[in-house]
């Protein structure tokens, strides 16, 4: 497989220019990583049919899987190579959910882990040579990949000048706090610590939720094509794609945006639940739509499904991802 072969050649070239004291150890690490990774790959086969991945695309997915099996702890150029491969197969996956399920099974990657690799490829590839030459750690690149172009250019300029900013310093630049590197929120006490933890949760959680909702919106819009041709939407297939992501999205939304309160229907005041959004608000509509999407028994019959998706579901999710402003979003 060409990509895996190229990656092996890159690894050999890096070994040739590595400091003498590191060559043997790094080679041994890579051999160990390949042995253990290959063993894991052989232990588990992927049922591509159940994932809905077309047969013609399977070789690309297997090539990416082999790449991850060959590598242990990844060097800078290997992170770029893995990101490029993952971006390629994500484009061939039927949906974001299918890609996430495959990457977890095949590469043992969480959604965030796969996203980190892809972000490095998408957002930093213009500076790949500089970052590889400086052997920037993967953790630093994951943070830098979320930065604005001006911040990336500033860090790259520092690297060319011989400076080596730490992960914490890069994180401070990305967050806009260039005064001093901020301590980990988990190390800060009192109200300031709670606020820092809340900010960190929002910074990490909001992009994840929005990306999930965008994926759901894409699946809905694709499924609606028959509706616009006067046919019924394939309900079963769409339920399979949306039910679980909708449940998770609703929980993420409540966790990010709402506090807790005692259950008003129970005398046991120690029982608390997420509060509710203001009645009649657009975010209440979003929450209700996600609730209904998360339970197939709440879905309309096939004859009414297309109209419900067009008039209720799509407007709510578009509001949630910021695609369109609220215009009296329906919850029915």
Secondary structure in CASP SS format (residue, H / E / C, confidence):
PFRMAT SS
TARGET T0000
AUTHOR 0000-0000-0000
METHOD secondary structure of the structure
MODEL  1
X C 1.00
X H 1.00
X H 1.00
X H 1.00
X H 1.00
X H 1.00
X H 1.00
X H 1.00
X H 1.00
X H 1.00
X H 1.00
X H 1.00
X H 1.00
X H 1.00
X H 1.00
X H 1.00
X H 1.00
X C 1.00
X C 1.00
X H 1.00
X H 1.00
X H 1.00
X H 1.00
X H 1.00
X H 1.00
X H 1.00
X H 1.00
X H 1.00
X H 1.00
X H 1.00
X H 1.00
X H 1.00
X H 1.00
X H 1.00
X H 1.00
X H 1.00
X H 1.00
X H 1.00
X H 1.00
X H 1.00
X H 1.00
X H 1.00
X H 1.00
X C 1.00
X C 1.00
X C 1.00
X C 1.00
X H 1.00
X H 1.00
X H 1.00
X H 1.00
X C 1.00
X C 1.00
X C 1.00
X H 1.00
X H 1.00
X H 1.00
X H 1.00
X H 1.00
X H 1.00
X H 1.00
X H 1.00
X H 1.00
X H 1.00
X H 1.00
X H 1.00
X H 1.00
X H 1.00
X H 1.00
X H 1.00
X C 1.00
X C 1.00
X C 1.00
X C 1.00
X C 1.00
X H 1.00
X H 1.00
X H 1.00
X H 1.00
X H 1.00
X H 1.00
X H 1.00
X H 1.00
X H 1.00
X H 1.00
X H 1.00
X H 1.00
X H 1.00
X H 1.00
X H 1.00
X H 1.00
X H 1.00
X C 1.00
X C 1.00
X C 1.00
X H 1.00
X H 1.00
X H 1.00
X H 1.00
X H 1.00
X H 1.00
X H 1.00
X H 1.00
X H 1.00
X H 1.00
X H 1.00
X H 1.00
X C 1.00
X C 1.00
X C 1.00
X H 1.00
X H 1.00
X H 1.00
X H 1.00
X H 1.00
X H 1.00
X H 1.00
X H 1.00
X H 1.00
X H 1.00
X H 1.00
X H 1.00
X H 1.00
X H 1.00
X H 1.00
X H 1.00
X H 1.00
X H 1.00
X H 1.00
X H 1.00
X H 1.00
X H 1.00
X H 1.00
X C 1.00
X C 1.00
X C 1.00
X C 1.00
X H 1.00
X H 1.00
X H 1.00
X H 1.00
X H 1.00
X H 1.00
X H 1.00
X C 1.00
X C 1.00
X C 1.00
X C 1.00
X H 1.00
X H 1.00
X H 1.00
X H 1.00
X H 1.00
X H 1.00
X H 1.00
X H 1.00
X H 1.00
X H 1.00
X H 1.00
X H 1.00
X C 1.00
X C 1.00
X C 1.00
X C 1.00
X C 1.00
X C 1.00
X H 1.00
X H 1.00
X H 1.00
X H 1.00
X H 1.00
X H 1.00
X H 1.00
X H 1.00
X H 1.00
X C 1.00
X C 1.00
X C 1.00
X C 1.00
X C 1.00
X C 1.00
X C 1.00
X C 1.00
X C 1.00
X H 1.00
X H 1.00
X H 1.00
X C 1.00
X C 1.00
X H 1.00
X H 1.00
X H 1.00
X H 1.00
X H 1.00
X H 1.00
X H 1.00
X H 1.00
X H 1.00
X H 1.00
X H 1.00
X H 1.00
X H 1.00
X H 1.00
X H 1.00
X H 1.00
X H 1.00
X H 1.00
X H 1.00
X H 1.00
X H 1.00
X H 1.00
X H 1.00
X H 1.00
X H 1.00
X H 1.00
X H 1.00
X H 1.00
X H 1.00
X H 1.00
X H 1.00
X H 1.00
X H 1.00
X H 1.00
X C 1.00
X H 1.00
X H 1.00
X H 1.00
X H 1.00
X C 1.00
X C 1.00
X C 1.00
X C 1.00
X C 1.00
X C 1.00
X H 1.00
X H 1.00
X H 1.00
X H 1.00
X H 1.00
X H 1.00
X H 1.00
X H 1.00
X H 1.00
X H 1.00
X H 1.00
X H 1.00
X H 1.00
X H 1.00
X H 1.00
X H 1.00
X H 1.00
X H 1.00
X H 1.00
X H 1.00
X H 1.00
X H 1.00
X H 1.00
X C 1.00
X C 1.00
X E 1.00
X E 1.00
X E 1.00
X C 1.00
X C 1.00
X C 1.00
X C 1.00
X C 1.00
X C 1.00
X C 1.00
X C 1.00
X C 1.00
X E 1.00
X E 1.00
X E 1.00
X C 1.00
X C 1.00
X C 1.00
X C 1.00
X C 1.00
X C 1.00
X C 1.00
X H 1.00
X H 1.00
X H 1.00
X H 1.00
X H 1.00
X H 1.00
X H 1.00
X H 1.00
X H 1.00
X H 1.00
X H 1.00
X H 1.00
X C 1.00
X C 1.00
X H 1.00
X H 1.00
X H 1.00
X C 1.00
X C 1.00
X C 1.00
X H 1.00
X H 1.00
X H 1.00
X H 1.00
X H 1.00
X H 1.00
X H 1.00
X H 1.00
X H 1.00
X H 1.00
X H 1.00
X H 1.00
X H 1.00
X H 1.00
X H 1.00
X H 1.00
X H 1.00
X H 1.00
X H 1.00
X H 1.00
X C 1.00
X C 1.00
X C 1.00
X C 1.00
X C 1.00
X C 1.00
X C 1.00
X C 1.00
X C 1.00
X C 1.00
X C 1.00
END
